[in-house]
Amino acid sequence: MTLERALVLGGGGVTGIAWGLGFLTGLLDEGLDLRNADLVVGTSAGSSVGAQITSGAPLEQLYARQLESSAERAADFDAAALGRTFAALMQEVGPDPTAIRRRIGQLALGASSVPEAERRAIIASRLPSPKWPAERLVIVAVDAETGEPRFFDRDAGVSLTDAVAASCAVPGVWPPMTIEGHRYMDGGVRSVTNADLAMGAQRVLVLSLLPPGPQSTLPREVAALEGAGSAVLVAEPDAASVEAIGPNVLDPARREETARAGRAQGRRQAAELSAFWTGSVNA
């Protein structure tokens, strides 16, 4: 079967989930429904968005939940500091990405955090359904001990909640999640977007739920996709959305404002994205 359209949903914390659902709802307001993608790739926050939009629940309902209070815990997160940590690890262990991921995994496994069960319950509360969707959904996580990535889908024999919890396990903030005797951490440790997993799709729309930082692999992934013949379009939070998100993407108090900003942005960009998604233009 031809893989025509792929939707890639990158990481971005609880505000990234709010922005992504708001943005997708804004597109739908203008008649563009991205849920007809042949493949959805979700990383970290994007895994939660992907699981939600493929659940069959109405987008308006998913958006409305972002405007409500939740049991989400606030956590400090400094993206710039994380980037400096990655750069320092490259100096320490060299350029081998697997070695870098193993070192990050050591830090994640040694950090104090909430119990896994508590974190899993939070993730479960986000999902309208615990069942894998019929649509092709791939969720990315990384083995904290080996540094090897794991790509979960409905055929992996792993629960959807566990897969999302693993993909959202931010190193040093949330605990690596135990699945089949292995501890898994955030899929963003491999790549914030993992857009390369959409290789072979005719059109790839990447929702980068936060603006790419200096350590982002997204430019290389886009170049590789385009080199293989895919048309690629990247959408990311605009200035108004960035202001709504604020400095800490793990602050649940910013969810409502961020979701509203994302919806407004989606409405503004719907015509551009619709032209791309329906194939009347190439990126």
C-alpha positions, 0 to 999 in steps of 0.5 A, a space after each residue: 500500500 502506498 504511504 501517501 500522507 504522514 503526520 509527525 508529532 514532535 515533543 513539547 511537554 504538557 504545553 506541547 500537547 495543549 498547542 498540538 490539540 489546539 492547532 489541530 482543532 483550529 485546522 478542523 475549524 477551517 475544514 482540514 482534518 489531519 486525522 486521515 493520515 496513513 501514518 502518525 509518528 508520535 514522540 513524547 508530547 506528540 505520542 500523547 497527541 497522536 494517541 488522543 487524535 486516533 482514539 475516535 474522540 471528537 477533536 473538540 472534546 480533546 481540545 476542551 479537556 485542555 481548558 480544564 484543570 487536571 492532575 498534571 504535576 508541574 515540573 521545572 524544565 529548562 530547554 537551554 540547560 538540557 541543550 547544554 547537557 547534550 553538548 557536554 555529553 558529546 564532549 564527554 563520550 564523543 559523537 556516537 549517538 547511542 553512547 550519548 543516549 546510554 549516558 543520558 539513560 544513566 542520568 535518568 535512571 539515577 535521578 529521583 522522581 515520582 513513582 512509576 505507578 503515579 506517573 503512569 496514572 497521569 498518562 492514562 488520565 490523558 488518553 480517551 482510550 487505552 486501546 491502540 487505534 486501527 490507524 498506524 501509530 508509531 510511538 518512540 521511546 529509548 531504552 535507558 540502559 542500552 541507548 537503543 530506540 524502540 518503536 512501539 505500535 499496535 503489533 508490539 504487544 505493549 499497552 498504549 498507555 505504557 508506550 506513551 508513558 515511556 515516550 513521555 519519560 523526560 530524563 531527570 524529571 519523570 521516571 524511566 518506565 518499565 516495560 517487559 523488564 526494560 526501562 524506557 525514557 523519552 523518545 526525544 532523546 533520539 530526536 525531538 521529532 523522529 521525522 525520519 520514521 516517515 520515510 517513504 511517505 509522499 507528503 510529510 507534515 511535521 508538527 514541531 510542538 516547540 520551536 527547534 533548538 540548536 541541537 535539533 536533528 529536524 533539519 537533517 531529517 527534513 533533508 533526508 526525507 526530501 532527498 528520498 522524494 517526500 514533500 515536507 512541511 514543518 509547522 511550529 508555534 508562532 510568536 503568539 503561541 510561543 508567548 502563551 507557552 512561556 519558558 517552561 513546557 512542563 507547566 500545566 498552568 499554561 495549558 489553557 492559554 496555549 491551547 487557545 493560541 494554538 487553535 487561533 494559529 491553526 485557523 490562520 494557517 489552515 489554507 496553507 496546510 490544506 494546499 499541502 496536505 491535499 497535494 495541490 502544492 509541494 513544499 
